[in-house]
Amino acid sequence: MVNKTILVVLDGLAYETAEQCMSFLHALKEQQIATVYKMQCELPSMSRPLYETILTGVTPARSGIVNNQVARNSNQKSVFSLARGAGLTTAAAAFHWYSELYNYSPYDAVRDRHTQDPEQLIQYGCFYHGEHYADSYLYLDAESLRLRYDPDFLLIHTMNIDNAGHKAGVDSAHYRNTVRNSDVELSKYLPGWIDQGYQVLITADHGMNDDKSHGGTLSKERDIPFFVIGGHFSHQQNCAPKQTEICGIICQFLGIQNHHKAVTDSLLLKPLLMERPCLQAMA
């Protein structure tokens, strides 16, 4: 059975700031609609390596995507490739590095910005290449893709929070207010997704530090939120999900049974879900 799934990646969102500034998501938590976990990102705490980790379940040291300058196609099995292999429909509204990882590399804005190609791993895409691209536009892009193509898996990736952190640092009004704005934008669409039965995962690739950067091992750089919303999560509190487990959770929702060896080795998916029911997709 396929449970349509939406993954939202809020680039550069530190856990503590999400806890303080995302009042809509925490309202869902208080109403027992959402559950939030503290998650630690893998290393290095950089964007492109962790995009790959989230979508493949493979750490950067194993995937070879070890910094932001490694611009090539992924050589791992990803949610996108596994979904396409199962005959499912995929879409993404995201920064162009995702297009380079899973579709064409290098990115060509004229060719790739608006992707409508059933043969690609990301079949339908709205990709942007400016880190200041407004969250409001990005969510409109995503909702247009969802309504037009009805994908089984939709990735939504925003860069405004990360951009604010690089300009002002994690402990700044600009960063916090950008996080608050992202929460407002999510509130425009999440109720509809919930009503329509989507399983929604909201997380970050990495956090942010006081030096207006990331890439190190500080808790501000590594601690990120992991919100889960949907009737097929058990919503138990007593566990600490790993970033490498996100791929396997999504695959289970999509009904993908035969995970690639690189994914199952990383996730130990079936025994993990039996031992840790908080991550189990409930029947």
C-alpha positions in Angstrom: 0.0 0.0 0.0 1.3 3.5 -0.9 0.9 6.2 1.6 1.6 9.5 -0.2 4.4 11.3 1.6 5.8 14.8 1.7 9.3 15.6 3.0 10.0 19.2 3.9 13.7 20.1 4.4 14.2 23.5 6.1 17.8 24.2 5.2 19.9 25.4 8.2 17.2 25.1 10.9 18.7 24.6 14.3 16.7 22.6 16.8 16.6 25.2 19.6 15.3 27.9 17.2 12.6 25.6 15.8 11.6 24.9 19.4 11.3 28.6 20.2 10.0 30.1 17.0 7.7 27.6 15.2 4.5 28.1 17.1 2.2 26.5 14.5 4.1 23.3 14.4 4.2 23.2 18.2 0.5 23.9 18.2 0.1 20.7 16.2 2.3 19.0 18.8 0.1 20.3 21.7 -3.0 19.0 19.9 -1.2 15.6 19.4 -1.3 15.9 15.6 2.5 16.2 15.3 5.4 14.8 17.2 8.8 16.4 17.3 12.2 14.7 18.0 15.6 16.2 18.4 17.9 14.7 15.7 21.6 15.0 15.2 22.8 15.5 11.7 25.6 13.5 10.2 29.1 14.9 9.5 30.2 17.0 7.8 27.4 19.4 8.7 27.1 20.7 5.2 24.1 20.9 2.8 24.9 18.8 -0.3 26.4 15.9 1.7 23.3 15.8 4.0 20.8 16.1 1.2 22.3 12.9 0.0 22.2 11.3 3.5 18.5 12.2 3.9 17.5 10.8 0.5 19.7 7.7 0.6 20.3 6.8 4.2 24.1 6.7 3.5 26.5 8.9 5.4 28.7 11.3 3.5 31.9 9.4 4.2 30.3 6.4 2.4 28.5 8.3 -0.4 31.5 10.3 -1.4 29.5 13.5 -1.3 31.7 15.0 1.4 31.5 18.7 0.7 29.3 21.2 -1.2 31.7 21.3 -4.1 31.2 17.7 -5.1 28.8 18.4 -8.0 27.8 15.1 -9.6 25.0 12.6 -9.8 24.5 10.4 -6.7 25.8 6.8 -7.1 23.5 5.5 -4.3 20.0 4.2 -4.3 17.7 7.1 -3.2 14.1 7.5 -2.3 13.7 8.9 -5.9 15.3 5.9 -7.6 13.6 3.4 -5.4 10.2 5.1 -6.0 10.7 5.2 -9.7 11.8 1.5 -9.7 8.5 0.8 -8.0 6.5 2.7 -10.6 5.7 5.6 -8.4 5.5 9.3 -9.2 8.1 11.8 -7.8 8.3 15.6 -7.6 10.4 18.2 -6.0 10.4 22.0 -5.4 14.0 22.4 -4.2 17.4 24.0 -4.6 19.1 23.0 -7.8 21.7 20.8 -6.1 18.9 18.2 -5.8 18.5 18.2 -9.5 22.3 17.7 -9.9 22.2 14.8 -7.4 19.3 12.9 -8.9 18.6 14.2 -12.4 21.1 16.2 -14.6 24.6 17.4 -13.6 25.7 20.0 -14.1 22.5 22.0 -13.6 21.3 24.0 -16.6 18.7 26.5 -15.5 17.0 26.8 -19.0 16.7 23.1 -19.3 16.2 22.0 -15.7 14.4 24.8 -13.7 11.0 23.4 -14.8 11.3 19.7 -15.2 8.5 17.6 -16.7 10.2 14.4 -17.7 8.7 11.0 -16.7 12.0 9.3 -17.4 14.0 11.2 -14.7 14.3 10.2 -11.1 12.7 13.5 -10.1 10.0 13.5 -12.8 8.4 16.9 -12.0 10.4 19.7 -10.5 10.6 23.4 -9.8 14.3 24.0 -9.1 15.8 27.4 -8.0 19.4 28.6 -8.0 19.3 31.7 -5.7 19.5 31.1 -2.0 17.3 34.1 -1.4 14.4 32.5 -3.3 11.4 33.3 -1.2 9.7 30.6 0.9 6.3 31.9 -0.2 7.2 31.3 -3.9 8.7 27.9 -3.1 5.6 26.6 -1.3 3.5 27.8 -4.3 5.8 25.9 -6.6 5.4 22.8 -4.4 1.6 23.0 -4.2 1.3 23.5 -7.9 3.3 20.3 -8.5 1.2 18.4 -5.9 -2.1 19.5 -7.5 -1.0 19.1 -11.1 0.9 15.8 -10.9 -0.4 14.1 -7.7 3.1 12.6 -6.8 3.4 9.7 -4.5 6.6 11.4 -3.0 7.0 15.2 -2.9 10.2 16.9 -1.7 10.0 20.5 -0.6 13.3 22.3 0.2 13.6 25.9 1.4 16.8 28.0 1.7 15.6 31.2 3.4 16.5 30.1 7.0 20.0 29.0 5.9 20.5 32.3 4.0 19.5 34.3 7.1 21.9 32.3 9.3 24.8 33.1 6.9 23.9 36.8 6.9 23.3 37.2 10.7 24.1 34.1 12.6 22.0 31.8 14.7 21.5 34.2 17.6 20.0 37.0 15.6 16.5 38.6 15.2 16.9 38.1 11.4 17.4 34.3 11.7 14.6 33.9 14.3 12.2 35.9 12.3 12.9 34.0 9.2 12.2 30.8 11.1 8.9 32.3 12.3 8.0 33.2 8.7 8.7 29.7 7.5 6.3 28.4 10.2 3.6 30.8 8.9 4.2 29.6 5.3 3.8 26.0 6.4 0.6 26.8 8.2 -1.0 27.8 4.9 -0.6 24.3 3.4 -0.1 21.7 6.2 -3.8 21.6 7.2 -4.8 20.6 3.7 -2.1 18.0 3.5 -3.3 16.6 6.9 -6.9 16.5 5.8 -5.9 14.6 2.6 -4.1 12.0 4.6 -0.5 12.7 3.7 2.4 11.5 5.9 4.5 14.6 6.4 8.1 14.7 7.7 9.7 18.1 8.4 13.4 18.4 9.2 16.6 20.2 8.4 19.9 19.2 6.9 22.0 20.9 9.5 21.8 23.8 12.0 23.7 27.1 12.2 26.4 28.7 14.5 27.2 32.1 15.8 29.9 32.6 13.2 27.2 32.8 10.4 28.2 29.3 9.1 28.1 25.6 9.7 30.2 22.6 8.9 31.6 21.8 12.4 30.6 19.6 15.3 28.9 22.2 17.7 25.4 21.2 18.9 24.0 24.3 17.2 25.3 23.0 13.9 24.3 19.4 14.4 21.0 19.4 16.5 18.0 19.7 14.2 14.2 19.1 14.5 12.4 16.1 13.1 8.6 16.7 13.0 6.3 13.8 12.0 2.7 14.3 11.1 0.2 11.6 9.9 -1.9 8.7 11.0 0.7 6.1 10.1 3.3 7.3 12.7 3.0 5.8 16.2 4.1 9.2 17.7 5.9 7.6 20.6 8.2 10.0 22.4 10.9 7.7 23.9 13.2 7.4 20.9 15.9 9.3 19.1 15.6 8.9 15.3 18.7 9.1 13.2 19.1 11.1 10.0 20.1 8.0 8.2 16.7 6.4 9.0 14.6 9.0 7.1 15.1 7.3 3.7 13.9 3.9 5.1 10.9 5.5 6.8 9.7 7.1 3.6 10.3 3.9 1.6 8.1 2.0 4.0 5.3 4.5 3.6 5.7 4.2 -0.2 5.3 0.5 0.0 8.8 -0.2 -1.2 9.8 -3.6 0.2 13.1 -4.4 -1.5 15.6 -1.7 -0.4 19.0 -1.5 -2.0 21.7 -3.1 0.1 23.4 0.2 0.8 20.2 1.5 2.4 19.3 -1.6 4.4 22.9 -1.9 5.6 22.7 1.6 6.9 19.2 1.4 8.3 18.7 -2.2 9.4 15.2 -1.2 8.5 13.1 -4.2 9.5 14.7 -5.1 12.8 15.0 -1.4 13.7 11.3 -0.8 13.2 10.4 -3.8 15.3 12.8 -2.7 18.1 11.8 0.9 17.9 8.0 1.1 17.3 8.1 4.9 17.4 9.5 4.8 13.9 7.2 2.1 12.6 4.7 2.9 9.9 1.5 1.5 11.4 -0.7 -0.6 9.3 
